Amino acid sequence: MKNNCSPTHIAHILICVLCAAMVLTTFVSWVMATAGLDVASLLTAEALRWMFVRQDMGLTTTRGHCVLMLVWLIGGIMRVLRGIPGSRDFLHRQAQQPNSRTAAGWGGATFVVLLTLLALLIFPANAPLKSVVGLVWPSPYMLVQLRVLVFITLVALAVYGLVRGTLRDLGDFLSVFYYGFARLAPWLLVWILTELYISILNYVFG
């Protein structure tokens, strides 16, 4: 029997609700603007131009980048743990597996090596990822550093999974880097539509 309370099903319901709310808001804004109230109608050329300006839907904002990086990281963790029976009790079972320490060692060593390489791009005097005035923070490269740090963590997780046996081939290895987007795609759409709807409300009533 299909579970109607699954996270994916809830996300589908929210997507429908948000889309319906946008359509309703469009109609209500037109009616209120026609009645002479101080609101902006969405059925105007100006509103259409505004919608095209907002086509990024928050993806290019700092908050958007952080959300995408979080999904990227959580997805990698989910993929590596997926092949471990009883992964909810992961820390307890981790110590009981004969190859778990070896896998953790390889994953940890990979993380340290790659993190050291990242540090060499950030902290030395003439490091390329410093700001023009030589500061580590604030720096226009902070988001780049965040992306690279998440990528390093995912590579270390993938190495752990290969040694641990939860990842068995190149396809499994690569899936670590997109698993979160595949599994959480409905919720990403919920977030994008929510960002857009909040912007619409600000435009109409702001």
VOKOLTOR-27413 format. One line per field, with one value per residue (C-alpha): x, z, y; residue in three letters. Coordinates in Angstrom, 3 decimals. Example, Ala and Ser with C-alpha at 12.3 -4.5 7.8 and 13.67 -1.06 7.14 Angstrom:
<torgus>
c1 = c(12.300,13.670) .
c3 = c(7.800,7.140) .
c2 = c(-4.500,-1.060) .
r = c(ala,ser) .
</torgus>
This chain:
<torgus>
c1 = c(0.000,1.398,2.335,0.443,2.373,5.801,8.047,7.786,3.975,3.945,6.270,3.919,0.999,2.966,3.946,0.272,-0.712,1.985,1.063,-2.617,-1.728,0.210,-2.717,-5.133,-2.822,-2.580,-6.374,-6.844,-4.165,-5.913,-9.316,-7.943,-5.948,-9.025,-11.028,-8.536,-6.790,-3.096,-1.756,0.277,-1.497,0.426,-1.451,0.516,3.531,5.537,4.761,5.732,9.087,9.557,8.846,11.568,14.018,13.124,13.696,16.656,14.062,16.623,19.143,21.838,21.514,23.837,20.975,20.298,23.906,23.913,20.723,22.104,25.400,23.514,21.444,24.618,26.310,23.312,22.778,26.338,25.998,22.672,24.191,27.186,25.022,22.391,24.311,24.872,22.214,20.860,22.580,20.384,22.527,25.585,28.074,27.474,27.719,30.690,32.923,31.774,32.665,36.123,36.914,35.257,38.418,40.377,37.655,37.517,41.290,41.287,38.391,39.989,43.361,41.702,39.880,43.068,45.102,42.456,41.779,45.503,45.500,42.513,44.283,47.266,44.882,43.512,45.994,49.496,50.484,49.786,47.024,44.668,41.478,42.153,40.459,42.321,43.320,44.720,41.881,40.569,37.239,35.317,36.232,34.331,35.575,33.750,31.082,33.771,35.532,32.253,31.645,35.171,34.877,31.642,33.235,36.238,33.904,32.003,35.229,36.304,32.875,33.116,36.552,35.157,32.253,34.537,36.776,33.808,32.005,28.834,30.006,30.993,31.879,32.400,28.662,28.179,31.145,29.697,26.222,27.578,27.803,24.208,22.220,20.925,19.547,17.852,16.265,15.383,14.317,10.645,11.698,14.074,11.111,9.078,11.839,12.127,8.362,8.260,11.000,9.098,5.752,7.254,8.686,5.267,3.581,6.211,5.663,1.865,1.445,4.867) .
c3 = c(0.000,-0.981,1.907,1.446,4.294,2.725,2.467,-1.332,-1.213,1.225,-1.100,-4.032,-2.027,-1.116,-4.765,-5.789,-2.957,-3.867,-7.563,-6.723,-4.359,-7.124,-9.527,-6.846,-5.909,-9.569,-9.862,-6.499,-7.310,-10.604,-8.903,-6.109,-8.531,-10.762,-7.695,-7.088,-4.072,-3.493,-4.778,-7.838,-10.347,-11.709,-15.024,-16.358,-18.629,-15.697,-13.628,-16.542,-16.822,-13.060,-13.335,-15.972,-13.732,-10.911,-13.046,-10.864,-8.079,-5.334,-6.675,-7.119,-3.626,-0.771,0.940,-2.262,-2.553,1.067,0.580,-2.546,-0.817,2.153,-0.157,-1.971,1.294,2.863,-0.354,-0.327,3.265,2.472,-0.496,1.432,4.335,2.056,1.648,5.372,7.055,10.103,9.179,11.659,14.310,12.234,14.921,16.910,13.880,12.549,15.337,14.844,11.164,10.400,7.546,9.005,10.612,7.405,5.454,8.020,7.828,4.047,4.088,6.823,5.060,1.819,3.645,5.367,2.146,0.152,3.017,3.174,-0.545,-0.031,2.854,0.572,-1.737,1.100,3.884,2.440,1.811,-1.930,-1.917,-4.921,-2.827,-0.644,-1.185,-3.029,0.329,1.528,3.853,4.203,5.442,4.271,0.783,-2.522,-2.685,0.444,-1.574,-3.735,-0.601,0.703,-2.537,-2.541,1.129,0.446,-2.605,-0.521,2.080,-0.620,-2.130,1.321,1.835,-1.571,-0.741,2.564,0.738,-1.798,0.898,3.134,0.277,0.175,-3.168,-5.584,-8.899,-10.709,-11.059,-7.307,-6.732,-8.999,-7.478,-4.243,-6.028,-7.296,-5.012,-2.859,-5.809,-7.165,-3.845,-2.633,-5.982,-4.909,-1.792,-3.814,-5.994,-2.855,-1.711,-5.131,-5.355,-1.781,-2.579,-5.689,-3.878,-1.107,-3.788,-5.465,-2.201,-1.615,-5.133,-4.907,-1.376,-0.663) .
c2 = c(0.000,3.385,5.649,8.931,10.527,10.067,13.166,13.082,13.000,15.942,17.846,17.181,18.567,21.695,22.224,22.110,24.454,26.981,26.914,27.389,30.232,31.983,31.714,32.967,35.845,36.834,37.025,38.770,41.355,42.183,42.514,44.731,46.908,47.296,48.351,51.145,49.663,50.349,47.028,46.065,43.858,40.894,41.153,44.126,44.567,45.905,42.802,40.583,42.339,41.936,38.204,37.820,39.682,37.256,34.161,33.085,32.417,32.972,30.453,33.087,34.555,33.660,31.840,29.933,28.833,27.664,25.638,23.952,23.152,21.681,19.465,18.438,17.435,15.688,13.742,12.450,11.300,9.610,7.784,6.464,5.299,3.752,0.505,-0.017,-2.173,-0.391,2.850,4.714,3.048,3.865,4.887,1.699,-0.593,1.356,0.084,-3.515,-3.838,-5.275,-2.875,0.210,1.568,1.104,2.894,5.701,6.012,6.300,8.743,10.826,10.890,11.986,14.771,16.000,16.014,17.867,20.276,21.049,21.827,24.135,25.864,26.543,28.399,30.530,31.287,31.976,35.597,35.567,32.961,33.275,32.934,35.969,39.302,42.063,43.554,40.239,39.203,35.645,37.009,38.926,37.838,37.549,33.971,32.768,30.942,29.340,28.146,26.727,24.819,23.417,22.408,20.530,18.893,17.798,16.297,14.398,13.034,11.818,10.224,8.547,7.133,5.876,4.229,2.534,1.060,0.243,-1.522,0.584,1.988,-0.767,0.865,4.164,4.733,4.419,6.738,9.424,9.065,10.560,13.909,14.058,11.761,14.619,16.560,13.429,12.445,15.932,17.408,17.826,19.728,21.883,22.808,23.596,25.922,27.622,28.146,29.459,31.975,33.054,33.329,35.461,37.767,37.922,38.903,41.598,42.920,42.964,44.311,45.818) .
r = c(met,lys,asn,asn,cys,ser,pro,thr,his,ile,ala,his,ile,leu,ile,cys,val,leu,cys,ala,ala,met,val,leu,thr,thr,phe,val,ser,trp,val,met,ala,thr,ala,gly,leu,asp,val,ala,ser,leu,leu,thr,ala,glu,ala,leu,arg,trp,met,phe,val,arg,gln,asp,met,gly,leu,thr,thr,thr,arg,gly,his,cys,val,leu,met,leu,val,trp,leu,ile,gly,gly,ile,met,arg,val,leu,arg,gly,ile,pro,gly,ser,arg,asp,phe,leu,his,arg,gln,ala,gln,gln,pro,asn,ser,arg,thr,ala,ala,gly,trp,gly,gly,ala,thr,phe,val,val,leu,leu,thr,leu,leu,ala,leu,leu,ile,phe,pro,ala,asn,ala,pro,leu,lys,ser,val,val,gly,leu,val,trp,pro,ser,pro,tyr,met,leu,val,gln,leu,arg,val,leu,val,phe,ile,thr,leu,val,ala,leu,ala,val,tyr,gly,leu,val,arg,gly,thr,leu,arg,asp,leu,gly,asp,phe,leu,ser,val,phe,tyr,tyr,gly,phe,ala,arg,leu,ala,pro,trp,leu,leu,val,trp,ile,leu,thr,glu,leu,tyr,ile,ser,ile,leu,asn,tyr,val,phe,gly) .
</torgus>
